[in-house]
Every structure is written in C-alpha cells, then in structure tokens.
C-alpha cells in the first residue's frame, strides 16, 4: 500500500509510454479518527495467477486529494463545464 503525500509528488518526463491493459479496480472512502481517506485498489489482470488479489493500493487523505485534483485539472486542462456540466447547462440547479 502506498500513502501518497502530494508534496512528494514530482512531475516526471518520459519519451515512451507502454500501453497498459485495463484491470478491475475498487475505491473506498473511509474515516480513521479525524482523517478522511480515499483509496484505490487495483487487481491483477486476467492472465495473472491470482487475478482476484489486490495488486496495488493508493491512499490519499482529504488535503492530498484536493492537491491532486488541482494538479490533474491544471495538467489536463479540464474546464469547469467538463467538471460540472449540470451546473453550467442549468444554473438554477441545486448542485451545491
């Protein structure tokens, strides 16, 4: 399991990226004491010996989720209308 601290996350550079096979994944939201967590578990591909076994877990607390969201929105040039299409298309909606 990896607990991610966004302050330790650095932007890398790479020439080539190998295509990845899709695998099953689950996410969990839970609280331990005062801390809220978001966790993603990925599972082995169909060709693995035990595809039902968790392969990787990534866990972020709420402040680090927010920091990661800012990075992804900025890096992928995600607009407000992509994030909140119902709010943009229907300003009178009770989104918040």
Phi, psi and omega in degrees: 000144178236123172267120186267127170253114185298332178297339177266358182275125179241144177285126179261175173223140183210143180283317186232147173234129180279132178302141181251148176278142176289142177229165175286150179211157175226153171237154182227142174236126182206170180235134173236112186061226180276355187265129174265138184235150171235125183231139174242126174249131174251153184242160183300150177292164185302330182279355181282160181301318181229081185293344180278347183280138178298129180266314181220148171230135174236128184234132178230140172277170186304312179300323179285330173299314181298315178298317180294320177300318178299317179298313183294319179298316181291310184293323183265004178053052180275129182265163180299323181290336174285322180286320187230063184298326180293323180290319181290316183282339181218081185301340181273001181294156180267055185293317182250000000 
